[in-house]
């Protein structure tokens, strides 16, 4: 009993200053997790994303300034499904921060909260760049975003129990915001159920699944490889076959390829972002981001229907 | 969420009821004495209740996730069935989105039934990942680097200073490297690079280039590295040839650190300095003898393996490790800033101190400054486009011992070199431009020179410069093809031209790239 009370008093002395003064210092790999951490943490957390919303999340530079950010972090939120495999491990080798070590309460792997799709049955790089654990672009499904938000809220509550109520109520707010919007988004995209959409890279299976679209034609011949004329000709033929008339392009991708394909097929090119902030006006807000994504896609699909001969 | 709360309330009411029931049976006289006891008991029960509620919520959450997963599977299957998009029922059953979804489907009995069915079963088609992806204890990768080409020089092994440079007309197996990497336990990370290359005579040379552990849980921002490793001096020395932007090692690094680079068994402590920007102090202690300590108590320089036991005209003598001062000491300080969102600068100052074996009491000091500036587009795709400029400047102070050689014993030595201090300087500067996805154009300039000593001319110290333009194509991040031209001018020897085509492939675990 004595040791226990001693333990409690130590925990109190150590834990209280953290709970009452310092905000939780949260570092996320990509801006989507940052937006959700902000929604859940509110003013109790300080959030930094390592990757820019406009850049290719597979190829972020392991800059020393990022080592410093991770060194000071109380929480690290990562996708964990090999999206960051080319740069996060190199940073973590130098970080020396036990608070975000694997297994520590401050290490949140978002992919553990969701079910990944497209897990390859065999690992074979002749099929392009593989993700052994499944497609890592799971945050484009709002339902997954809520599951991840819960995981994040759990971590925040564990680390800063004094603010647990705030986190829980923020989570509830986020959940209901997404819920009410989800119905709206589904309604917006409902008329286009089953339609084929073209993308550059296979970053959209979760989004497509949620909203009943088929984003299954890609300008890349294989994940990670640049488009070839033969492949593009094939894509154009299949666009005519399937009636796909919308091409979605992320900010870091070469728009020219998409535009020339669009010219040849009468399709519409739509700028979308993989992350909040990738398109102006969607910074640090997941709901706004999804809103932009769904409405711009719905508009384009609507247009293309109008254009149909 | 409502249902969770109401269930929780029901639970708490039930528990409170049983608590009251228990109280009614407590004999009256003992009541007062037990009041305190009861208080703690209530507290305990409340605690129990709380944890129960938490587990309940957790289970509920998990089961929702499972329902969600099942729904996804159904969606997936239905979307695969042709024509399902328009005719089948999924349109009418909205996916059970979040915790706030209709209470009808979150009733406990139904949930329990469904979870039994959704338990993810292993199937023969489930992937079994053996290597990489943090799914195994050990990440293994293999990297092979070859070159083919030709040079106008008659002494290509002396022209090319690196042990893993292309060293002959035709093909060279530059670097065949197997890397093992993983966490040892909660305290250490381990890494080993076993490297081989094929010498011009066809012999396969195999070496444990690096094998070290690194702490991951030291306090106070400290980290210790121990084992066999490349000395953290500048930017080229601690890195492996396949990460370089050029086919061969910079001249200054080849001259000062020898063909195999500066590396030895030892230990290193590093400390992230609590400055507002990134800055890190390194301090390395290593053995100062062997093939891989060329400017110190080293042996042989060139890679064609004949016994070359001379340095700057002197014979290397046997010199033992007698005291701490006979070790190699290498401090380094590195600083990095982000100039803008997209531009980063990294500056470093390094030194290496230790004894050399040109005399019984002679020492060597090497000093270096390194600089890297990099711009990467905020909308890069696959890491392109980017521009990087890297420069290293070094100086070496070498105390050379006196050396006389009187082979015919006539009292008039054929070789008579005094004790003297030899200063050498060198730098390289390289610009690389990733102008298009997968394509990098590079230009490097090399310059090295030494103050004239008593032993002259000395091709290991004479002035020399080199210009190397190159072009690299990365089909993916796992392979590359590089074409390089070297214009090389050596004082007292002349001008040489070389062209090398390099190719590389990598297998296994995905490498993470250091900055």
Interface residues (C-beta under 8 A of the other chain):
Chain A: X52 X54 X55 X56 X58 X59 X61 X62 X63 X64 X65 X67 X68 X71 X82 X85 X86 X87 X88 X89 X90 X93 X94 X96 X98 X101 X102 X113 X114 X115 X117 X119 X120 X121 X122 X123 X125 X129 X132 X133 X142 X143 X146 X147 X150 X172 X175 X176 X178 X179 X182 X183 X186 X190 X193 X194 X209 X210 X212 X214 X224 X225 X226 X251 X252 X253 X254
Chain B: X1 X61 X65 X68 X69 X72 X75 X76 X79 X85 X86 X90 X91 X94 X95 X97 X98 X99 X100 X101 X125 X126 X127 X129 X132 X133 X135 X183 X186 X189 X214 X215 X216 X217 X218 X221 X222 X223 X272 X277 X278 X280 X334 X336 X337 X338 X341 X344 X346 X374 X376 X377 X378 X379 X380 X381 X382 X383 X437 X438 X476 X477 X478 X510 X511 X512 X513 X514 X515
